[in-house]
Every structure is written in structure tokens, then in C-alpha cells.
Amino acid sequence: MRSQFEIERMIEGRLKAYLNRDKTGLRREILRFVLRIRQVTIPDIMEGLKNQFSVSFHTIASMVGIIASRIGILRVSRSVGGITTYELKEKYSSMVGRLVGA
């Protein structure tokens, strides 16, 4: 069984690798947005980034899905109406802030 320290190191490594592949800056901006707002939906992110980037709903949704499932720093909640809300886990907020320069 892994310790909390090992888990955080593993997540930090995954996040660094994910951000190293960020050619346009979109991944960093998504993380900055989530860090700033804390609880978001995909339409919220689209609205917040529409002036900086020209990307589709699907692109944003897949990036947020990767951040939530593979990296594991977002908590996912579904409401009765089917709206999915993403929230940054508090224990990772300082790590994300440090890595994205927020």
C-alpha cells in the first residue's frame, strides 16, 4: 500500500508530464481556471476561455476528463439533471498553483 506522500509524488509526476505536452497553453489555462473558480462545469470553462482559445466543447471535455480520471486531482459530481461538476481537490490546490504558475 502506498503512502500519501508517494501518491502525491505520483500525481505530481503525471501532472508535470501532462503540462510538458501543452503546446498552446490551453491545459495550463484550464487548470488555472479550475484553481480560481474551484467548482466548474464544461460550459463554465468554455465561457471563461472563449476569448483566448478557439476550441470545441469536446476538446475541453476530454482534457478535463483526463485531468479528473488519469491525473486524479478533480472530484466529479453529477446532478439529477445530468450536469457534471468538477471540483479541484483541496489537497492538490497548492501543487497545481505551483505547477501552473498561478
Backbone as numpy.savetxt, mean C-alpha at the origin, in Angstrom:
# Nx Ny Nz CAx CAy CAz Cx Cy Cz
8.81 -21.34 14.32 7.97 -20.16 14.32 8.86 -18.91 14.32
8.49 -17.97 13.48 9.28 -16.75 13.35 8.91 -15.74 14.41
9.91 -14.97 14.84 9.66 -13.90 15.80 9.09 -12.69 15.07
8.54 -11.77 15.83 7.99 -10.54 15.24 9.08 -9.76 14.51
10.27 -9.73 15.06 11.40 -9.04 14.43 11.71 -9.66 13.07
11.73 -10.99 12.97 12.00 -11.66 11.70 10.91 -11.36 10.68
9.68 -11.34 11.13 8.55 -11.04 10.24 8.67 -9.61 9.70
8.99 -8.67 10.57 9.13 -7.28 10.14 10.29 -7.11 9.17
11.39 -7.80 9.39 12.54 -7.76 8.48 12.16 -8.33 7.11
11.40 -9.41 7.11 10.97 -10.03 5.86 10.04 -9.08 5.09
9.11 -8.47 5.80 8.19 -7.52 5.17 8.94 -6.31 4.64
9.90 -5.82 5.41 10.70 -4.68 4.94 11.47 -5.04 3.68
12.02 -6.24 3.61 12.73 -6.68 2.41 11.82 -6.75 1.20
10.61 -7.28 1.40 9.64 -7.36 0.30 9.24 -5.97 -0.17
9.03 -5.07 0.78 8.63 -3.71 0.43 9.74 -2.97 -0.31
10.97 -3.15 0.12 12.10 -2.53 -0.57 12.21 -3.06 -2.00
12.08 -4.36 -2.17 12.15 -4.96 -3.51 11.01 -4.43 -4.39
9.82 -4.31 -3.82 8.67 -3.79 -4.55 8.91 -2.34 -4.99
9.47 -1.55 -4.10 9.73 -0.14 -4.43 10.91 0.02 -5.39
11.86 -0.89 -5.37 12.99 -0.81 -6.30 12.54 -1.01 -7.74
11.41 -1.67 -7.94 10.88 -1.88 -9.30 9.94 -0.77 -9.73
9.87 0.31 -8.96 8.96 1.42 -9.23 9.61 2.40 -10.21
9.28 2.27 -11.48 9.88 3.12 -12.52 9.24 4.51 -12.60
7.93 4.60 -12.32 7.21 5.86 -12.51 6.97 6.64 -11.23
7.14 6.01 -10.09 6.84 6.66 -8.83 5.43 6.40 -8.33
4.65 5.66 -9.11 3.26 5.38 -8.75 3.16 4.56 -7.46
3.99 3.56 -7.31 3.94 2.71 -6.12 4.22 3.52 -4.86
5.22 4.39 -4.93 5.53 5.24 -3.78 4.38 6.18 -3.46
3.76 6.74 -4.48 2.65 7.66 -4.27 1.44 6.95 -3.68
1.18 5.73 -4.10 0.08 4.96 -3.51 0.35 4.75 -2.03
1.57 4.36 -1.69 1.91 4.14 -0.29 1.87 5.43 0.52
2.31 6.54 -0.06 2.24 7.84 0.63 0.78 8.22 0.90
-0.07 7.96 -0.11 -1.49 8.27 0.02 -2.11 7.44 1.14
-1.83 6.16 1.17 -2.37 5.27 2.21 -1.82 5.67 3.57
-0.57 6.06 3.62 0.05 6.49 4.87 -0.62 7.77 5.40
-0.96 8.67 4.49 -1.56 9.94 4.86 -3.04 9.78 5.26
-3.79 9.02 4.48 -5.23 8.91 4.69 -5.60 7.78 5.66
-4.79 6.74 5.71 -4.94 5.57 6.60 -5.99 4.57 6.14
-7.20 5.00 5.85 -8.25 4.06 5.45 -8.81 4.51 4.11
-8.57 3.71 3.07 -8.90 4.14 1.71 -9.61 3.04 0.93
-10.23 3.46 -0.15 -10.78 2.54 -1.15 -10.03 2.80 -2.45
-10.19 1.94 -3.41 -9.54 2.13 -4.71 -10.02 3.44 -5.37
-11.34 3.74 -5.36 -11.76 5.03 -5.92 -11.13 6.24 -5.21
-10.91 6.13 -3.89 -10.23 7.22 -3.16 -8.83 7.44 -3.72
-8.11 6.36 -3.92 -6.74 6.45 -4.44 -6.76 7.02 -5.86
-7.68 6.54 -6.68 -7.80 7.05 -8.05 -8.03 8.56 -8.04
-8.92 9.01 -7.18 -9.23 10.44 -7.08 -8.02 11.23 -6.61
-7.30 10.70 -5.65 -6.14 11.39 -5.10 -4.96 11.47 -6.03
-4.85 10.51 -6.95 -3.68 10.46 -7.84 -3.99 10.81 -9.29
-5.23 11.16 -9.59 -5.61 11.37 -11.00 -4.88 12.53 -11.65
-4.45 13.52 -10.88 -3.73 14.66 -11.45 -2.27 14.35 -11.73
-1.70 13.35 -11.04 -0.29 13.03 -11.20 -0.04 11.90 -12.19
-0.98 10.94 -12.26 -0.77 9.75 -13.07 -1.99 9.45 -13.92
-1.75 8.90 -15.08 -2.83 8.47 -15.95 -2.82 6.94 -15.95
-3.56 6.37 -15.03 -3.60 4.91 -14.89 -5.05 4.45 -14.73
-5.25 3.19 -14.99 -6.60 2.63 -14.90 -6.93 2.18 -13.49
-8.20 1.98 -13.26 -8.70 1.45 -12.00 -8.06 0.09 -11.72
-7.99 -0.72 -12.77 -7.41 -2.06 -12.64 -5.95 -2.00 -12.20
-5.19 -1.07 -12.73 -3.78 -0.92 -12.36 -3.64 -0.60 -10.87
-4.40 0.36 -10.41 -4.35 0.74 -8.99 -4.80 -0.43 -8.12
-5.89 -1.09 -8.52 -6.42 -2.21 -7.74 -5.41 -3.34 -7.64
-4.71 -3.64 -8.71 -3.74 -4.73 -8.65 -2.53 -4.37 -7.80
-2.09 -3.12 -7.86 -0.97 -2.69 -7.01 -1.35 -2.74 -5.53
-2.53 -2.26 -5.20 -2.98 -2.30 -3.82 -3.16 -3.75 -3.36
-3.65 -4.60 -4.25 -3.79 -6.02 -3.92 -2.46 -6.68 -3.60
-1.44 -6.35 -4.36 -0.10 -6.88 -4.09 0.41 -6.38 -2.75
0.21 -5.10 -2.48 0.66 -4.52 -1.21 -0.06 -5.21 -0.05
-1.33 -5.49 -0.23 -2.11 -6.11 0.85 -1.78 -7.59 1.02
-1.69 -8.33 -0.08 -1.55 -9.78 0.05 -0.11 -10.27 0.11
0.72 -9.83 -0.78 2.09 -10.34 -0.81 3.01 -9.67 0.20
2.84 -8.36 0.35 3.70 -7.65 1.30 3.08 -7.73 2.70
1.78 -7.61 2.80 1.09 -7.83 4.06 1.02 -6.66 5.01
1.05 -5.43 4.49 1.04 -4.27 5.39 -0.32 -3.59 5.44
-1.30 -4.10 4.69 -2.63 -3.51 4.69 -3.65 -4.48 5.27
-4.60 -3.94 5.99 -5.73 -4.71 6.49 -6.88 -4.48 5.51
-7.52 -5.55 5.09 -8.58 -5.48 4.09 -9.92 -5.74 4.76
-10.91 -4.86 4.50 -12.25 -5.01 5.04 -13.26 -4.87 3.92
-14.27 -5.71 3.93 -15.35 -5.61 2.94 -16.64 -5.25 3.66
-17.33 -4.28 3.13 -18.62 -3.89 3.72 -19.73 -4.72 3.10
-20.91 -4.56 3.61 -22.06 -5.29 3.10 -22.33 -4.93 1.65
-22.09 -3.69 1.28 -22.32 -3.24 -0.09 -21.25 -3.70 -1.07
-20.24 -4.40 -0.59 -19.20 -4.91 -1.46 -18.03 -3.97 -1.67
-18.00 -2.87 -0.93 -16.90 -1.91 -1.05 -15.74 -2.40 -0.19
-14.57 -2.50 -0.80 -13.38 -2.95 -0.08 -12.60 -1.74 0.42
-12.27 -1.77 1.69 -11.51 -0.71 2.33 -10.16 -1.27 2.75
-9.12 -0.50 2.51 -7.76 -0.89 2.87 -7.25 0.06 3.93
-6.61 -0.50 4.94 -6.08 0.31 6.04 -4.66 -0.15 6.34
-3.75 0.81 6.46 -2.37 0.50 6.78 -2.29 0.01 8.22
-1.65 -1.13 8.43 -1.48 -1.65 9.78 -0.54 -0.71 10.53
-0.97 -0.33 11.72 -0.25 0.69 12.50 1.21 0.32 12.75
1.49 -0.94 12.97 2.86 -1.35 13.29 3.82 -1.18 12.11
3.29 -0.96 10.90 4.15 -0.78 9.73 4.20 0.67 9.25
3.50 1.57 9.90 3.44 2.95 9.41 4.79 3.64 9.43
5.59 3.44 10.48 6.90 4.10 10.51 7.84 3.52 9.45
7.77 2.22 9.22 8.59 1.58 8.19 8.22 2.12 6.81
6.93 2.21 6.53 6.48 2.71 5.23 6.90 4.16 5.07
6.72 4.96 6.10 7.11 6.37 6.04 8.59 6.54 5.75
9.39 5.72 6.38 10.84 5.79 6.18 11.22 5.37 4.75
10.58 4.34 4.24 10.94 3.83 2.92 10.44 4.68 1.75
9.31 5.35 1.94 8.77 6.19 0.85 9.15 7.65 1.02
9.83 7.97 2.09 10.29 9.34 2.29 9.19 10.31 2.64
8.21 9.83 3.40 7.09 10.71 3.78 7.36 11.38 5.11
